[in-house]
Amino acid sequence: EMFDLASLISENGITNTKEQVAILRGYYGKRYDPLLLSKCHKFMRYENYLWFYWAKYRYLQTNEKAFEVIANEKRRALLFNY
């Protein structure tokens, strides 16, 4: 479930911490714990690594610019330190 939440936050460019916490609180309700934000950020990094390498490999295979764009976006996201 955390991978899905991290993907939702990352893929929609939600960088504001308060908004991220609101999403996590909305999902977890009474089970929310502040440590979940740190866990979510770790999953966001994993997700960005995964899509970066996938897109980079696909670009090298196909030379399709769309894959290069995705790889570059994911590289930039990885530079944004959560």
N, C-alpha and C positions, 0 to 999 in steps of 0.2 A: 504493500500500500504506500510506503514512503517513496518508492521509486516513482509511482504514479503522481503523487503530490509534488515531488521535486520536479518532475517533467512538466506538470501543469504550471508551476511557478516559473521555471526556467524558460520554457518555450513561449510563454506569454510576456517575457521580459519584465516580470514583477521584481524589481530590485529594492523597493522600499520595505524595510524590515517590519514596519507596523502592518503593512498589507500582507506580508508573508505570515506573520503571527496570526492575523485575522483568519486567513485561510486555514491554518493549522487548528486554530481554536474552533472554527466552524466545523471542521471535519471530526476532530477528536472529542469535542464537547467536554464533558467532565473528566475524560481521560487525558486532557491536555496537560503537558508538562513542559516547562520552559526549555528543557534539554532537547526537546524535539526539533527546535529550530536549528541547533547545531547538527543534529542527525540529518535533517533535511538538506542543509548546505553540503554535507558530505555526499549525499546522493545526487545533488545537483552537479557536483564536480564529476562524479562517476558518469552521469548521464552525458555531460559535455565531452568527456574523453571518448566515450562510446561513439557518439555521433560524429566527433571530429575524425576519428580513425576510419569509421565507416565511409564518411563523405570523401575523405582524402583518397582512400583506396578506390572508391567508385570513380572519382575524377581521373585517377591514373589509368583506370581501365577504359573509360569511355570518352575522356576529354570533354565531358559535358560541363559547361560553365556553372550550371546550377549546383553541382556537387562542390565545385571550388568555392562558391559563395557560402554554402553551408559550412564547409570546413573552416573558412575564414571567420565566420560568425562564432563558431564554437571555440576557435582559438582565442578570439577576443573575450568570450565569456570566461574562459579559463584564466585569463589575466585579471579578471575582476575577482578579487579575493574576498570570499564570504567570511 
